[in-house]
Amino acid sequence: MSSRFVGLGLGVLAIGFSLASFAMADKLKPQDVPAKIRDVAMKRLPGAKIDSAEKEVENGNTVYDLELTQNGRKFEMDIKEDGTLIEIEKEVKNPPAAVTKAVKDKYADAKIDIVMEVNAVKDGKETPQNYEVTLTIGGKHKEVVVALDGSSVKEEQEEAEDKK
């Protein structure tokens, strides 16, 4: 019986920590992004404009989440406080046919709003991971994660649960 209470207590504690991490996201004005973070972004995307920025804690690390535009193309970057670029998302104007087909097969009435190629960055090298596709269905927005080859389409929540 007491192990149940311990398990329940740990579950409540985990939810509390998750909410605390979520609550720690702070919106920043683009001009308030630290110079070190701005320099990393501008080195990778010369002349880009920072449209929005957040400072958050992910897995115990302070990370700056930037949304940028360069020459009319959207980008998102996650940069650690020490200046390490860990992820970059790039708008894809013409996604692979397999990705479009997979989305249309699962969400026939959806309008595809934007497709972003998600790349992990390690040692300065970008490696495509998947696509994030924003859809409009019946006037509501939904974001799904699509495998590079279109073999799977999952809602973001499903994707997060799979990674646990």
C-alpha positions as CSV (number, residue, x, y, z in Angstrom):
1,M,0.0,0.0,0.0
2,S,2.7,2.5,0.9
3,S,4.5,1.9,-2.4
4,R,1.4,3.1,-4.1
5,F,1.5,6.3,-2.2
6,V,5.2,6.7,-3.0
7,G,4.5,6.1,-6.7
8,L,1.6,8.6,-6.6
9,G,3.8,11.1,-4.8
10,L,6.6,10.7,-7.4
11,G,4.0,11.1,-10.2
12,V,2.7,14.3,-8.6
13,L,6.3,15.5,-8.1
14,A,7.2,14.8,-11.8
15,I,4.1,16.7,-13.0
16,G,5.2,19.6,-10.7
17,F,8.7,19.6,-12.2
18,S,7.2,19.5,-15.7
19,L,5.0,22.4,-14.9
20,A,7.8,24.3,-13.3
21,S,9.9,23.8,-16.4
22,F,7.0,25.0,-18.6
23,A,6.5,28.0,-16.3
24,M,10.1,29.0,-16.7
25,A,9.7,30.0,-20.4
26,D,10.2,33.7,-20.6
27,K,9.3,35.7,-23.7
28,L,12.0,38.1,-24.7
29,K,11.9,41.1,-27.0
30,P,14.3,40.5,-29.9
31,Q,16.6,43.3,-28.8
32,D,16.9,41.6,-25.3
33,V,18.4,38.4,-26.7
34,P,22.0,38.2,-25.3
35,A,24.7,39.1,-27.8
36,K,26.3,35.7,-27.6
37,I,23.0,34.0,-28.7
38,R,22.4,36.7,-31.4
39,D,25.9,36.2,-32.7
40,V,25.4,32.4,-33.2
41,A,22.1,33.0,-35.0
42,M,23.5,35.7,-37.3
43,K,26.6,33.7,-38.1
44,R,24.3,30.8,-39.3
45,L,21.8,33.1,-40.9
46,P,23.4,36.4,-42.0
47,G,21.0,39.3,-42.2
48,A,18.1,37.4,-40.6
49,K,15.6,39.2,-38.4
50,I,14.7,37.8,-35.0
51,D,10.9,37.8,-35.0
52,S,10.4,36.3,-31.5
53,A,12.4,34.8,-28.7
54,E,11.9,32.8,-25.5
55,K,14.3,31.8,-22.8
56,E,13.4,28.4,-21.3
57,V,14.8,25.5,-19.3
58,E,15.0,22.2,-21.1
59,N,16.4,19.2,-19.4
60,G,18.2,21.4,-16.9
61,N,19.7,23.6,-19.6
62,T,18.9,27.2,-20.4
63,V,17.9,27.4,-24.0
64,Y,17.0,30.3,-26.2
65,D,14.2,29.5,-28.7
66,L,14.4,32.0,-31.6
67,E,12.0,32.4,-34.5
68,L,13.7,34.2,-37.4
69,T,13.1,35.3,-41.0
70,Q,15.8,35.5,-43.7
71,N,14.9,36.5,-47.3
72,G,11.2,35.7,-46.7
73,R,12.0,32.2,-45.3
74,K,11.1,31.2,-41.7
75,F,13.6,29.5,-39.4
76,E,13.6,28.4,-35.8
77,M,16.7,27.9,-33.7
78,D,17.4,26.4,-30.2
79,I,20.6,27.7,-28.8
80,K,22.0,26.8,-25.4
81,E,23.1,29.6,-23.0
82,D,26.7,28.8,-23.8
83,G,26.2,29.5,-27.5
84,T,25.8,25.9,-28.7
85,L,23.3,25.6,-31.6
86,I,21.4,22.4,-30.9
87,E,18.5,22.5,-33.4
88,I,17.5,24.4,-36.5
89,E,14.2,24.3,-38.3
90,K,13.9,25.5,-41.9
91,E,10.8,26.3,-43.8
92,V,10.4,24.1,-46.8
93,K,8.5,25.7,-49.7
94,N,8.3,22.4,-51.7
95,P,8.2,19.5,-49.3
96,P,8.9,16.0,-50.6
97,A,5.8,14.4,-52.3
98,A,5.9,11.5,-49.7
99,V,5.5,14.0,-46.9
100,T,2.6,15.8,-48.5
101,K,0.9,12.5,-49.4
102,A,1.2,11.1,-45.9
103,V,-0.4,14.3,-44.4
104,K,-3.2,14.3,-47.0
105,D,-3.8,10.6,-46.5
106,K,-4.3,11.1,-42.7
107,Y,-6.0,14.5,-42.8
108,A,-7.8,14.7,-46.2
109,D,-9.6,18.0,-45.5
110,A,-6.5,19.7,-44.1
111,K,-4.8,22.7,-45.6
112,I,-1.0,22.6,-45.2
113,D,0.1,26.0,-43.8
114,I,3.8,25.5,-43.4
115,V,6.4,22.7,-43.4
116,M,9.5,22.9,-41.4
117,E,12.5,20.6,-41.7
118,V,13.8,19.8,-38.2
119,N,17.6,19.4,-38.0
120,A,19.6,18.3,-34.9
121,V,22.9,20.1,-34.7
122,K,25.9,18.3,-33.3
123,D,29.5,19.5,-33.7
124,G,28.3,22.1,-36.2
125,K,26.8,19.5,-38.5
126,E,23.0,19.5,-39.2
127,T,21.2,16.2,-39.5
128,P,17.6,16.1,-40.7
129,Q,15.3,14.4,-38.1
130,N,11.7,14.9,-39.4
131,Y,9.3,17.5,-40.6
132,E,6.9,19.6,-38.5
133,V,3.8,20.4,-40.5
134,T,1.3,23.0,-39.4
135,L,-2.3,22.3,-40.7
136,T,-5.6,24.0,-40.7
137,I,-8.6,21.7,-40.2
138,G,-12.0,23.2,-39.9
139,G,-10.6,26.5,-38.9
140,K,-8.3,25.1,-36.2
141,H,-4.6,24.7,-36.3
142,K,-2.8,21.5,-35.6
143,E,0.9,20.6,-35.7
144,V,2.0,17.1,-36.8
145,V,5.4,15.4,-37.0
146,V,6.1,13.5,-40.2
147,A,9.0,11.1,-40.8
148,L,11.5,12.2,-43.4
149,D,10.2,9.5,-45.8
150,G,6.5,10.1,-45.0
151,S,6.2,6.7,-43.3
152,S,4.6,8.1,-40.2
153,V,2.4,11.1,-39.2
154,K,1.9,11.8,-35.5
155,E,0.5,14.7,-33.6
156,E,3.1,16.4,-31.5
157,Q,1.8,15.0,-28.2
158,E,2.0,11.4,-29.6
159,E,5.6,12.1,-30.7
160,A,6.6,13.4,-27.2
161,E,5.0,10.3,-25.6
162,D,6.9,8.0,-28.0
163,K,10.3,9.6,-26.9
164,K,9.6,8.8,-23.2
